[in-house]
Amino acid sequence: MAIQPTVGEVITSLATGNSYTIGSRIGEGNFGIVYSCTDVWDNDLAAKVLKPIGSYEKVKAAAEAEFIKLLELRNPYITFVFDAFEFRDTFYIITERCHSPVADLFTLENFNGNFWLMAIARGLLQAVHYLHINNYAHQDIHLGNVFAAFVRDEMIPDANKVIQFKLGDLGVARLLHEIDAQNTRAQWMLPPEVLNSSEFGSIDHRIDIYHLGLLFLQLAYSRELRFTTQEILDGKPREMALALPLPYSFALEKALRRRVEWRTANAMEFWRDLHTPDQHTD
C-alpha cells in the first residue's frame, strides 16, 4: 500500500543514492500528488508521488514504463527529471521545480500576451520537435502544463534569475502509433479530427500542432479562450487567428486548420512560419 510522505521527511533513492527532504504539498493531478522538495545538492525540486490506482503490480508496471519514458525524453525545454524510484511501495518521480504554469501569466495586471508569445514559442516548439523526432506525441498541451522556470546563477545565487519556458506533464505522452483521443482531457481542446475523423483526417502528431496553435492564440489575444464543439467543427479558432496581425495570422491559421493534411506539418515549420512575413490561406 502506497504511503504519502510527510513534511520534513527524508527519503532516499536506491537508484542514485540521493536523498530528498519533502516540503509542502503544491499540487495534485489525475495520477499523482506533487510536493516541493530539496536534495543534498540544495536543488529546488518537485516530488511527484504516483497515486495507487489499481493493484501494486499494475501501478508498478505503469510507473516503470513512465520512468523509462521520462528518462529517455530529456531535453532543455522539457521539465528535467532528476530521479525516478520506488520507496516503501510508493513510486516517486523527482523533477526540477518550476516557478508557475503559463496560465498564471494571465493574472498579471495589464497582461500583454504578445510580449511573451515568441519567448514561450521558442522553448515550447523545441520541446515538441524533440518529442516528435523521438516518435512521441504529448496530446495534452495547454496553459497549465507549460511552465516558467528560473535558471540559477551559481556565482550570485540571490540575484535575479533567467527565465525559460518548458513543457511538462509527459505522463500522457504516447508513442505515435499509440495516440489515443482519450489522452486529451479538456473537451474544448479536442481538435476537429477527434470529433469527425471521416471529414478532417486521422489523428497523428499534428494534434500537438493544433494544441500549440490554441495556446499561442490565447497569448495573442491576451486572454484564456474556450470553444464549444460546434465552434471547433466550424473552425472558429482558425477564424480568430486570421484576424491577427502578421506573422501570427499566417502561422496560427495554418496550425489551426481543421483538415490534418493542410495543417502545419511539424514544430520546426511552425517556428519558421512565425518568422514569415507573407500570409497564405487554404
C-alpha positions as CSV (number, residue, x, y, z in Angstrom):
1,M,0.0,0.0,0.0
2,A,1.4,3.4,-1.0
3,I,2.4,5.7,1.8
4,Q,2.3,9.5,1.2
5,P,5.4,11.3,2.6
6,T,5.2,13.9,5.4
7,V,6.7,17.4,5.6
8,G,10.3,17.2,6.7
9,E,10.7,13.5,5.9
10,V,13.9,12.5,4.2
11,I,13.6,9.7,1.6
12,T,16.5,8.1,-0.3
13,S,16.6,6.8,-3.8
14,L,18.4,3.4,-4.2
15,A,18.8,4.2,-7.9
16,T,21.0,7.3,-7.4
17,G,21.8,7.4,-3.6
18,N,20.4,10.9,-3.5
19,S,18.2,11.9,-0.5
20,Y,15.3,14.3,-0.7
21,T,13.7,16.4,2.0
22,I,10.0,16.6,1.5
23,G,8.3,20.0,1.7
24,S,4.7,21.2,1.4
25,R,2.1,19.7,-1.0
26,I,2.0,22.0,-4.1
27,G,-0.4,20.2,-6.5
28,E,-2.4,17.2,-7.5
29,G,-3.3,15.7,-10.8
30,N,-5.1,12.6,-12.0
31,F,-2.2,10.3,-11.4
32,G,-0.1,11.9,-8.7
33,I,0.3,14.3,-5.8
34,V,3.2,16.8,-6.0
35,Y,5.3,18.0,-3.2
36,S,8.2,20.6,-3.0
37,C,11.5,19.1,-2.0
38,T,15.2,19.7,-1.9
39,D,18.1,17.3,-2.4
40,V,21.6,17.0,-0.9
41,W,22.9,19.5,-3.6
42,D,20.4,22.1,-2.5
43,N,18.4,21.9,-5.7
44,D,14.9,23.2,-5.6
45,L,12.8,20.2,-6.8
46,A,9.4,18.7,-7.0
47,A,8.4,15.1,-6.0
48,K,5.5,13.6,-7.8
49,V,4.1,10.7,-5.8
50,L,2.1,8.4,-8.0
51,K,-1.4,7.5,-6.8
52,P,-2.1,3.8,-6.1
53,I,-4.7,3.4,-8.9
54,G,-5.2,-0.4,-9.2
55,S,-3.1,-3.2,-7.8
56,Y,0.5,-2.8,-6.7
57,E,1.6,-4.9,-9.7
58,K,-0.4,-2.7,-12.1
59,V,0.9,0.6,-10.5
60,K,4.5,-0.7,-10.6
61,A,4.3,-1.7,-14.3
62,A,2.8,1.7,-15.2
63,A,5.4,3.5,-13.1
64,E,8.3,1.6,-14.6
65,A,7.0,2.4,-18.1
66,E,6.7,6.1,-17.2
67,F,10.2,6.1,-15.6
68,I,11.7,4.8,-18.8
69,K,9.9,7.3,-20.9
70,L,10.7,10.3,-18.7
71,L,14.4,9.4,-18.5
72,E,14.5,9.0,-22.3
73,L,12.9,12.3,-23.1
74,R,15.4,14.6,-21.5
75,N,15.6,18.0,-23.2
76,P,16.5,21.5,-22.0
77,Y,12.9,22.6,-22.8
78,I,11.2,19.7,-21.1
79,T,10.9,19.8,-17.3
80,F,14.0,17.8,-16.3
81,V,13.7,14.5,-14.5
82,F,16.4,14.0,-11.8
83,D,15.3,10.7,-10.4
84,A,12.7,8.0,-10.5
85,F,12.4,5.3,-7.9
86,E,10.3,3.2,-5.5
87,F,10.3,3.9,-1.8
88,R,8.2,2.0,0.7
89,D,6.0,0.6,-2.0
90,T,5.4,4.1,-3.3
91,F,6.6,5.4,-6.6
92,Y,8.4,8.8,-6.9
93,I,9.4,11.0,-9.8
94,I,11.7,13.8,-8.9
95,T,11.8,16.8,-11.3
96,E,13.1,20.3,-11.4
97,R,10.6,22.7,-9.7
98,C,9.3,25.3,-12.0
99,H,8.0,28.7,-10.8
100,S,4.5,28.6,-12.2
101,P,2.4,27.5,-15.2
102,V,2.0,29.9,-18.1
103,A,-1.7,30.1,-17.1
104,D,-0.6,32.3,-14.1
105,L,0.6,35.0,-16.5
106,F,-3.0,35.9,-17.4
107,T,-3.5,37.1,-13.8
108,L,-0.8,39.8,-14.2
109,E,-2.1,43.4,-14.3
110,N,-2.2,44.8,-17.9
111,F,-1.1,41.4,-19.2
112,N,0.0,41.5,-22.9
113,G,0.5,38.0,-24.3
114,N,2.2,39.3,-27.4
115,F,5.1,40.3,-25.2
116,W,5.5,36.7,-24.1
117,L,4.5,34.7,-27.2
118,M,7.7,34.3,-29.1
119,A,9.8,33.5,-26.0
120,I,7.3,30.8,-25.0
121,A,7.0,29.6,-28.6
122,R,10.8,29.2,-28.9
123,G,11.2,26.8,-26.0
124,L,7.9,25.0,-26.5
125,L,8.3,24.3,-30.2
126,Q,11.8,22.9,-29.5
127,A,10.3,20.6,-26.9
128,V,7.6,19.4,-29.2
129,H,10.1,18.9,-32.1
130,Y,12.2,16.7,-29.8
131,L,9.2,14.6,-28.8
132,H,8.1,14.1,-32.3
133,I,11.6,13.1,-33.7
134,N,11.6,10.5,-30.9
135,N,8.3,9.2,-32.0
136,Y,6.2,10.6,-29.1
137,A,3.2,12.9,-29.1
138,H,2.2,14.9,-26.0
139,Q,-1.5,15.1,-26.8
140,D,-2.5,17.5,-24.0
141,I,-0.5,20.7,-24.3
142,H,-2.2,23.7,-22.6
143,L,-1.6,26.7,-20.4
144,G,-1.5,24.6,-17.3
145,N,1.4,22.3,-18.3
146,V,3.8,24.8,-19.9
147,F,5.9,26.2,-17.1
148,A,8.1,29.2,-16.4
149,A,11.4,28.1,-14.9
150,F,14.2,30.2,-13.4
151,V,17.8,29.4,-14.0
152,R,20.0,30.0,-11.0
153,D,23.2,32.0,-11.2
154,E,25.7,29.9,-9.3
155,M,28.1,32.8,-8.7
156,I,25.3,35.1,-7.4
157,P,22.6,32.7,-6.0
158,D,20.5,35.5,-4.7
159,A,20.5,37.5,-7.9
160,N,17.6,37.7,-10.3
161,K,17.3,34.5,-12.3
162,V,16.9,34.0,-16.0
163,I,13.5,32.7,-17.2
164,Q,12.9,29.8,-19.5
165,F,9.7,28.1,-20.6
166,K,9.4,24.4,-20.5
167,L,6.9,21.7,-21.4
168,G,5.8,19.4,-18.6
169,D,3.3,16.7,-17.7
170,L,4.7,13.9,-20.0
171,G,2.6,11.4,-18.2
172,V,0.1,11.3,-21.1
173,A,2.7,11.3,-23.9
174,R,2.4,8.2,-26.1
175,L,4.4,6.7,-28.9
176,L,3.0,7.9,-32.2
177,H,1.4,4.5,-33.0
178,E,-0.4,4.6,-29.6
179,I,-2.0,8.0,-29.9
180,D,-5.5,8.0,-28.3
181,A,-8.1,10.8,-28.3
182,Q,-8.7,10.0,-24.6
183,N,-5.4,11.4,-23.7
184,T,-6.7,14.9,-24.4
185,R,-8.5,15.8,-21.2
186,A,-10.4,19.1,-21.9
187,Q,-13.3,18.9,-24.3
188,W,-12.7,22.4,-25.7
189,M,-9.2,21.3,-26.8
190,L,-10.4,18.4,-28.9
191,P,-9.2,19.0,-32.4
192,P,-11.6,18.5,-35.4
193,E,-10.1,15.2,-36.4
194,V,-11.0,13.7,-33.0
195,L,-14.6,15.0,-33.4
196,N,-15.0,13.9,-37.0
197,S,-12.2,11.9,-38.4
198,S,-14.0,11.0,-41.6
199,E,-14.1,14.6,-42.6
200,F,-10.9,16.1,-41.1
201,G,-8.5,13.1,-41.2
202,S,-6.8,10.7,-38.8
203,I,-5.2,11.6,-35.5
204,D,-1.4,11.9,-35.6
205,H,1.4,14.0,-34.2
206,R,-0.3,17.2,-35.5
207,I,-2.7,17.0,-32.6
208,D,0.2,18.7,-30.8
209,I,0.5,21.4,-33.5
210,Y,-3.2,22.2,-33.1
211,H,-2.8,22.5,-29.3
212,L,0.2,24.7,-29.8
213,G,-1.9,26.9,-32.1
214,L,-4.6,27.1,-29.4
215,L,-2.1,28.1,-26.7
216,F,-0.4,30.8,-28.9
217,L,-3.9,32.1,-30.0
218,Q,-4.7,32.7,-26.3
219,L,-1.4,34.6,-25.8
220,A,-2.0,36.6,-29.0
221,Y,-5.5,37.6,-27.6
222,S,-4.1,38.1,-24.1
223,R,-7.0,36.1,-22.6
224,E,-8.0,32.5,-22.0
225,L,-10.3,31.1,-24.7
226,R,-12.8,28.3,-24.7
227,F,-14.6,26.8,-27.7
228,T,-17.7,24.7,-28.0
229,T,-17.7,21.5,-30.0
230,Q,-19.6,23.3,-32.8
231,E,-17.2,26.2,-32.8
232,I,-14.3,23.7,-33.2
233,L,-16.1,22.0,-36.1
234,D,-16.9,25.3,-37.7
235,G,-13.2,26.4,-37.5
236,K,-13.7,29.4,-35.1
237,P,-10.1,29.1,-33.7
238,R,-8.7,29.5,-37.2
239,E,-11.0,32.4,-38.0
240,M,-9.8,34.2,-34.8
241,A,-6.2,33.5,-35.9
242,L,-6.8,35.1,-39.3
243,A,-7.9,38.3,-37.6
244,L,-4.5,38.7,-36.0
245,P,-1.6,40.8,-37.5
246,L,1.2,39.2,-39.3
247,P,3.1,37.0,-38.7
248,Y,0.7,35.5,-36.2
249,S,-2.2,35.3,-38.7
250,F,-0.2,33.3,-41.1
251,A,1.4,31.0,-38.6
252,L,-1.5,30.3,-36.3
253,E,-4.2,29.9,-39.0
254,K,-2.0,27.1,-40.6
255,A,-1.6,25.4,-37.2
256,L,-5.4,25.6,-36.5
257,R,-6.6,24.3,-39.9
258,R,-9.3,21.7,-39.4
259,R,-8.1,19.2,-42.0
260,V,-5.0,17.4,-40.7
261,E,-3.3,17.2,-44.2
262,W,-3.5,21.0,-44.6
263,R,-2.2,21.8,-41.1
264,T,1.4,22.8,-40.3
265,A,3.5,19.7,-40.7
266,N,5.8,20.0,-37.7
267,A,7.1,22.2,-34.9
268,M,10.1,23.4,-37.0
269,E,7.8,24.6,-39.8
270,F,5.7,26.3,-37.2
271,W,8.7,28.2,-35.9
272,R,9.7,29.3,-39.5
273,D,6.1,30.4,-40.1
274,L,6.3,32.7,-37.0
275,H,9.1,34.5,-38.9
276,T,7.4,34.6,-42.3
277,P,6.0,38.0,-43.5
278,D,3.7,36.6,-46.2
279,Q,0.2,35.3,-45.5
280,H,-1.2,32.2,-47.2
281,T,-4.7,30.7,-46.9
282,D,-6.0,27.3,-47.6
